[in-house]
Amino acid sequence: MTACLADTIDPAFEILGLEAATGPFLFNSPHSGRIYPRSFVTQTRLDFATLRRSEDSFVDELFEDVVNAGAPFMRALFPRAFLDLNREPYELDPRMFEGRLPPFANTRSVRVSGGLGTIARVVGEAQEIYPARLSVAEGLERIETFYKPYHQALRRMIAATQRRWGVAVLVDCHSMPSGSARDDSTRADFVIGDRYGTSCSERVTEALEAELSAAGYRVLRNKPYAGGYITEHYGNPAAGLHAVQIEVNRALYMEEALYLRAPGFDRLRAEIGAAMPRVFARLTGVLAPPRAAAE
């Protein structure tokens, strides 16, 4: 799928492989959507290419082969610059809106202060998206129309997985600009975020790290990305719910400035597709349901 403009986005997301699931693993790509509402693009001050800088371009395609290994896969079709699913539902910047936000809005989070709330104020290097303030009604409509149905579907998918298998393991898939994939002089190909060991069992993180490292990639944990709202909100290991974030260095698979798949794209997709079933095998029978763990 290439990026495009559309008058409407229907459906706003899709779930692949749910009926064919063979284990407690499910994958999610909340930032790879590239169908841009035409009304949104025309109200911004930026050109289309600049708006796309917040996309996790092609990440959904990189991980889509997990469906063949029996893991459902969910992805947003609308872009992050329009609405960010990896935030609280109402992380909103009052500087962006004409009128008063509802009292339950979180206007003081670190993400809001950086311009990256549920409705982003900036993309890229702090480039302002809008030339004028939005109405509060428009912001709330985006949340009602896109954010809430997505998370309702994700919650149902996680709950169904846990009912069937006793546990659920959510892998949240993202990409990182190549310039942010450096820790001092160390170049990371993948960063695994488990909220510093709080969002999933250590065994989940270890299995992912081991298989990606065995494929020849340099893997870091939690720095510079420890996991966002989805990882933190859905991860509850004590309840048998494990959530982990994977960030992929864009330099491995795409021409970042041109939003094109690079020659290494097919190889990386194949290696991810081969590594994930090995991760599943490492974890099968290892993650105890909460009831069994308490006995």
C-alpha positions as CSV (number, residue, x, y, z in Angstrom):
1,M,0.0,0.0,0.0
2,T,1.3,3.5,-0.9
3,A,0.3,6.7,1.0
4,C,-2.7,8.4,-0.4
5,L,-5.4,11.0,0.2
6,A,-9.0,9.9,0.8
7,D,-12.3,11.7,1.5
8,T,-13.2,9.1,4.1
9,I,-11.4,6.3,5.8
10,D,-13.6,3.3,6.2
11,P,-12.6,0.9,7.6
12,A,-10.1,2.8,9.9
13,F,-8.2,-0.3,10.8
14,E,-8.1,-4.0,10.0
15,I,-7.4,-7.2,11.8
16,L,-5.8,-10.1,10.0
17,G,-5.7,-13.8,11.0
18,L,-7.9,-13.6,14.1
19,E,-9.9,-16.7,13.3
20,A,-6.7,-18.7,12.5
21,A,-4.8,-17.9,15.7
22,T,-2.8,-20.9,17.0
23,G,-1.3,-19.4,20.2
24,P,-1.5,-16.5,22.6
25,F,0.5,-14.1,20.5
26,L,-0.9,-11.0,18.7
27,F,0.7,-8.1,16.9
28,N,-0.3,-4.5,16.5
29,S,0.9,-1.6,14.3
30,P,-0.7,1.7,15.4
31,H,1.5,4.1,13.5
32,S,1.9,2.6,10.0
33,G,-1.3,4.0,8.6
34,R,-0.9,6.0,5.4
35,I,-4.4,6.9,4.2
36,Y,-4.6,10.6,4.9
37,P,-8.0,12.3,5.2
38,R,-8.1,15.0,2.5
39,S,-9.8,17.4,4.8
40,F,-6.9,17.0,7.3
41,V,-4.2,17.6,4.8
42,T,-5.8,20.7,3.4
43,Q,-6.1,22.3,6.8
44,T,-2.4,21.9,7.7
45,R,0.5,24.2,6.9
46,L,2.9,21.4,5.8
47,D,3.4,19.6,2.5
48,F,2.4,15.9,2.3
49,A,6.0,14.6,2.5
50,T,6.6,16.5,5.7
51,L,3.4,15.3,7.3
52,R,4.6,11.7,6.6
53,R,7.6,12.1,8.9
54,S,5.8,10.6,11.8
55,E,4.7,7.5,9.9
56,D,6.1,4.1,10.8
57,S,6.2,3.5,7.1
58,F,5.9,-0.2,6.0
59,V,6.2,-1.6,9.5
60,D,2.9,-3.4,9.1
61,E,4.3,-5.1,6.0
62,L,7.5,-6.1,7.8
63,F,5.6,-8.0,10.5
64,E,2.6,-9.1,8.5
65,D,3.9,-12.6,8.0
66,V,3.3,-13.4,11.6
67,V,-0.3,-14.1,10.4
68,N,1.1,-17.2,8.6
69,A,2.5,-18.4,11.9
70,G,-0.8,-18.2,13.7
71,A,-0.6,-14.7,15.3
72,P,-3.4,-12.1,14.6
73,F,-2.2,-8.8,13.3
74,M,-4.0,-5.4,13.8
75,R,-3.1,-2.2,12.0
76,A,-4.4,1.3,11.8
77,L,-5.1,2.7,8.3
78,F,-5.1,6.4,9.2
79,P,-1.8,8.2,10.0
80,R,-0.3,9.1,13.3
81,A,-0.1,12.8,12.4
82,F,-3.9,12.8,12.3
83,L,-4.4,10.9,15.5
84,D,-1.9,9.0,17.7
85,L,-3.2,5.7,19.1
86,N,-0.2,5.2,21.3
87,R,-1.3,7.9,23.7
88,E,-4.0,8.3,26.4
89,P,-7.4,9.0,24.8
90,Y,-7.3,12.6,25.9
91,E,-3.7,13.8,26.0
92,L,-4.5,17.2,24.5
93,D,-2.6,20.5,24.2
94,P,-4.8,23.4,25.1
95,R,-2.6,25.7,22.9
96,M,-4.0,23.8,19.9
97,F,-7.7,24.4,20.4
98,E,-10.1,27.2,20.3
99,G,-12.3,26.8,23.3
100,R,-12.0,25.0,26.6
101,L,-11.0,21.3,26.7
102,P,-13.1,19.0,28.9
103,P,-11.8,18.8,32.5
104,F,-10.8,15.1,32.2
105,A,-8.2,15.9,29.4
106,N,-4.6,15.4,30.4
107,T,-3.0,18.7,29.4
108,R,0.2,18.4,31.4
109,S,1.9,15.2,30.2
110,V,5.4,15.2,28.9
111,R,4.2,14.1,25.6
112,V,1.7,17.0,25.4
113,S,4.4,19.5,26.3
114,G,6.6,18.1,23.5
115,G,3.7,18.6,21.0
116,L,3.1,14.9,20.6
117,G,-0.3,14.3,22.3
118,T,-3.2,12.3,21.1
119,I,-3.6,14.9,18.4
120,A,-0.1,16.0,17.6
121,R,0.9,19.6,17.3
122,V,4.2,18.9,15.5
123,V,5.9,16.4,13.3
124,G,9.6,15.8,12.6
125,E,11.9,18.4,14.1
126,A,9.2,20.3,15.9
127,Q,7.5,21.5,12.7
128,E,4.0,22.9,13.5
129,I,1.2,21.1,11.7
130,Y,-1.6,23.6,11.9
131,P,-1.7,27.3,10.9
132,A,-4.6,28.0,13.3
133,R,-6.3,26.5,16.3
134,L,-8.6,23.5,15.9
135,S,-12.1,23.5,17.4
136,V,-12.5,21.4,20.5
137,A,-15.4,19.6,18.8
138,E,-13.1,18.5,15.9
139,G,-10.5,17.1,18.3
140,L,-13.1,15.1,20.3
141,E,-14.7,13.8,17.1
142,R,-11.4,12.3,16.0
143,I,-11.1,10.5,19.3
144,E,-14.7,9.2,19.2
145,T,-14.5,8.2,15.6
146,F,-11.0,6.7,15.3
147,Y,-9.3,6.3,18.7
148,K,-12.1,4.6,20.7
149,P,-13.1,2.0,18.1
150,Y,-9.5,1.0,17.6
151,H,-8.8,0.5,21.3
152,Q,-12.1,-1.3,21.8
153,A,-11.2,-3.7,19.1
154,L,-7.7,-4.2,20.5
155,R,-9.1,-4.9,24.0
156,R,-11.5,-7.4,22.6
157,M,-8.8,-9.1,20.7
158,I,-6.5,-9.3,23.8
159,A,-9.4,-10.5,26.0
160,A,-10.4,-13.2,23.5
161,T,-6.8,-14.4,23.3
162,Q,-6.4,-14.7,27.0
163,R,-9.7,-16.5,27.4
164,R,-8.6,-19.1,24.9
165,W,-4.9,-19.5,25.9
166,G,-4.8,-18.3,29.5
167,V,-2.3,-15.6,28.7
168,A,-1.9,-13.0,25.9
169,V,1.3,-11.6,24.5
170,L,0.9,-8.3,22.6
171,V,3.8,-7.1,20.4
172,D,3.5,-3.5,19.5
173,C,5.4,-2.8,16.2
174,H,7.1,0.6,15.5
175,S,10.0,2.1,13.6
176,M,12.6,4.7,14.6
177,P,14.5,7.2,12.5
178,S,18.0,6.0,11.9
179,G,19.4,9.1,13.7
180,S,17.6,8.1,16.9
181,A,18.9,4.6,16.9
182,R,22.2,5.4,18.4
183,D,23.3,5.0,22.0
184,D,26.6,6.8,22.2
185,S,28.5,5.2,19.3
186,T,26.4,2.0,19.3
187,R,24.0,1.6,16.4
188,A,20.8,-0.3,17.3
189,D,18.9,-2.2,14.7
190,F,16.1,-3.0,17.1
191,V,15.1,-1.6,20.4
192,I,12.8,-3.7,22.6
193,G,10.8,-1.8,25.1
194,D,9.2,-3.5,28.1
195,R,8.8,-0.5,30.4
196,Y,12.0,-1.6,32.2
197,G,10.6,-5.0,32.9
198,T,7.2,-4.0,34.1
199,S,5.0,-4.6,31.0
200,C,5.9,-8.3,30.3
201,S,7.7,-11.3,31.6
202,E,11.5,-11.1,31.3
203,R,11.2,-14.3,29.2
204,V,9.3,-12.5,26.5
205,T,12.0,-9.8,26.2
206,E,14.7,-12.4,26.3
207,A,13.1,-14.5,23.6
208,L,12.8,-11.5,21.2
209,E,16.3,-10.3,22.0
210,A,17.8,-13.8,21.5
211,E,16.2,-14.5,18.1
212,L,16.8,-11.1,16.6
213,S,20.4,-11.2,17.8
214,A,20.8,-14.7,16.4
215,A,19.7,-13.2,13.0
216,G,22.7,-10.9,13.2
217,Y,21.0,-7.7,14.5
218,R,22.2,-5.4,17.3
219,V,19.4,-5.2,19.9
220,L,19.0,-2.8,22.8
221,R,16.5,-2.7,25.6
222,N,14.4,0.3,26.6
223,K,16.8,3.0,25.4
224,P,15.9,5.2,23.8
225,Y,12.4,3.7,23.6
226,A,10.9,1.9,26.6
227,G,7.4,1.6,25.2
228,G,4.5,4.0,25.0
229,Y,0.9,4.1,26.2
230,I,-0.1,0.8,24.6
231,T,2.7,-1.2,26.2
232,E,2.2,0.4,29.6
233,H,-1.6,0.3,29.5
234,Y,-2.1,-3.3,28.2
235,G,0.9,-4.9,29.9
236,N,0.0,-6.6,33.2
237,P,2.2,-9.7,33.7
238,A,0.7,-10.6,37.0
239,A,-2.7,-10.9,35.3
240,G,-1.2,-12.9,32.4
241,L,-1.2,-10.0,30.0
242,H,2.2,-9.3,28.4
243,A,2.9,-6.3,26.2
244,V,6.2,-5.4,24.5
245,Q,7.3,-2.8,22.0
246,I,9.7,-3.4,19.1
247,E,11.3,-0.5,17.3
248,V,13.0,-1.2,13.9
249,N,15.7,1.1,12.5
250,R,14.3,2.5,9.3
251,A,17.8,2.5,7.7
252,L,17.5,-1.3,7.5
253,Y,14.6,-1.3,5.1
254,M,13.6,2.1,3.6
255,E,14.9,5.2,2.0
256,E,13.8,7.5,4.7
257,A,13.8,10.8,2.8
258,L,11.8,9.3,-0.1
259,Y,9.4,7.0,1.8
260,L,10.4,4.1,-0.4
261,R,11.2,0.5,0.4
262,A,15.0,-0.1,0.2
263,P,16.7,-3.1,-1.3
264,G,17.0,-4.6,2.1
265,F,13.2,-4.6,2.8
266,D,12.4,-8.1,1.5
267,R,15.3,-9.6,3.4
268,L,14.3,-8.0,6.7
269,R,10.7,-9.0,6.3
270,A,11.8,-12.6,5.6
271,E,14.1,-12.6,8.7
272,I,11.4,-11.2,10.9
273,G,9.0,-13.7,9.5
274,A,11.4,-16.5,10.4
275,A,12.4,-15.2,13.8
276,M,8.9,-14.7,15.3
277,P,7.8,-18.4,15.1
278,R,11.0,-19.2,17.0
279,V,10.1,-16.7,19.6
280,F,6.7,-18.4,19.9
281,A,8.4,-21.7,20.3
282,R,10.6,-20.4,23.1
283,L,7.6,-19.1,25.0
284,T,5.1,-21.9,24.4
285,G,4.2,-23.5,27.7
286,V,6.5,-21.1,29.6
287,L,4.1,-18.2,30.4
288,A,1.8,-19.5,33.1
289,P,-1.8,-18.2,33.4
290,P,-2.3,-16.1,36.5
291,R,-4.3,-18.8,38.3
292,A,-1.7,-21.5,37.7
293,A,1.1,-19.1,38.7
294,A,-0.7,-18.5,42.1
295,E,-1.1,-22.2,42.9
